[in-house]
């Protein structure tokens, strides 16, 4: 953890120094960078799968209901303020969803600021790939979210954002083998769909 914090502080210092050397008004100097850490509370799961057992018969499962699973996330961001009130940002990193399900997301976020400091709203969407332990890059998930937050200016071009959002994620996670250890092999899966709803709470540092 100490190494991660050291790297973040070094990157912040380098980016601050590079901004200071850029000519004023140059469009590249308008880019903003940051890191975001968050907690995700999944509360709903719609699950539908259809597999072939080792003996050749079909196994179906279709369920929906409350599903309480906490997870975390860490994201890096690059944003460009199109105007004083509107910003487009690209985010990527790591996040968890459901049980033992880890993803590498790539997201586009649109922020609307009601004033330079204070409340803002956002929508975002994108895709995510599974980590090797969760199924590998051959599986892709789709996600979208909307919410808002509050920005506090810390001075020197540094801002602290508190963010809350509701997120939907459509995924194809591993299916635990009902006949033994491990997961159902891909060749035995005929349908595999999971739809999650969650509330995300995060803190971001932007510079």
N, C-alpha and C positions, 0 to 999 in steps of 0.2 A: 504493500500500500504506500509506503514511504517513497519507493521508486516511482510509482505512478504520479504522485503529487509533485515530485521533483521534475519529472518530464513535463507535466502540465504547466508548471511555473516557468520552466525554461522556454517552452513554446510561446507562452504569453509574452515573455520579455522580448523574444526575437521578433514576434509579430508587431509589438508596440514599437520597437526600434525601427523596423522596416517601414512602418506607416509614417514615422517621423521624418524619414529621409525622402519620401515621395513628394513630388511637386504638388502644391496645393491645387485642388480642383481636378487632378488627374483621375480618370474614371476608375483605374485599378485601386486607388487608395480608398474608394468607397466600400470595397468588400469588407465584411465583418466576419470574424471567426468566433468559435466558442466551443464549449463542452457542456453536456447536459447529463445529469444523473437523475434517475427516477425510480419510483416504486409503482408497480402495476398490480391492481387487485382485480383478478378475473372473477366474474360473478355469474356468468351464464354460458352454457355449452349446448350446442345443437350437434349431435353426433350421428353419423349415418355411414355404416360400412357393410361390405358384402365380400366374404372371403371363401376360399375353397380349403377344406380341411385336408390333412394328410391322407385321409381315407377316401377323399373324393366327394364328400357331400358339402352342401353350402351352409355357411353360418352367417346369419344376418344380425345386425343390431341397429336399432334406430331409437334414439332417446333425446330428450331435451329437458332442461331444467336448471336449477341453481347449481353452480359449480364454483366453489370458493377456493381459489388457488392464488397465492401471492407470488410475485416475481419481481425481478429488477431489470434495469436497462442502463446502458451508458452509450452516449451518442456524441459524435463530433459534428460540427455544423459549419457551413460556409454560406453567408447571406449577402444579398445585394439590395440596398434600399432604393427601390425605383422612385420613391418620393418620400417626403417627410412622414407620411402616414402608411405607406405600403412597402413591404419587404418580401422578397422571394428567397427562400433558403433551401439548401440541399443538406440532408442529414444522413449519416450512416454510422453503424456501430454494431452493438450486440444487444439483444433483448430476449427475455424468456416469456413463454406463453404456455399456459396449461401445466401439465406434469412432465418433467424431464424433457422439455421441448425448447431447444435453444435456436435462435435465428440471427442471421446477419441482415438487417433491414437497410434498404436504400429508399429514402423518403423525400418528397418535395413538400415544403410547408409554405403557406401564404399567411403572412401576419398583417393585421390592420391595427394601427396604433391610434388611439383617440387623442393622445397627446404624447410628447416625447418621453415623459415619465408618467406612470400610472397604468390604467387598465388597457388591455389589448385583447383582440380576438384572433383565432387562427383556425385554419382547416389544413389537413395534410393527407397525403395518400402515397402509396408506393407498393413496392414488392419486398419480399424477404426470402432468403435462402437458408436452408437448414445447415447447422453445423454438422461435421462428419458424424458425431455421436448421435445426432437426432435424425439422420437419414441421408445427409449429404446434399450436394448442390443440385442433384437431379430433381429435388422437390422444391417447389416454389409456392409461397403464400402471398396473398393479396391483403392489404390492410388500408383502412381509412379512419380518420378521427377528426373531431372538432372540439373546440373548447376555448379557453381564454386564460388570461394570466395578469400579472401585475409586475411592472418594471420599476426598479429602483436604480437611479444613476449613482455610481460610486465615484465619479470624477475621472478625469484623464481618459475619457473614451471608454470606460469600463462600466458595464451594466449587469445587474443581477435580476434575473427573471424567475418568478414563481408561477408554475404552469399547472393547470388541471385540464384534463380532456377525457372524453368518452371515445373508446376505440372499438372498432369491429375488425376481426381478422378471420379470413377464410383460408383454411390450411388443409394439409394432407399429412398428418403426423404418423409416427410409427404406430402399429397396431400390436399390442401385447398378444403373444401366442396363447390362445385359450387351452391348447393341448399340451403345453410344456414350457420350458424356459425360452427366453429370448423373444424376438418379434416375428411376426408373420412375414415370410419372404415376399418380395415384390411380385414374383410370378404367380402367387396364390391370391393376390388382391384383385377383386373385380370392381370395387367401389370403395372410396376412402375419402370422406369429407368431414371436416370439423369446423364449426363456426363459433367463435368466441366473442363475448362482449366483456369489456373491462373498463375500469376507471384508472387513469394514470395520473400520478402526482410527481412532478419533477422540478428540479432547480437547475438553472442554466447560467453560465457566466459568458458574457459576450464582450468582445473587444475589437 
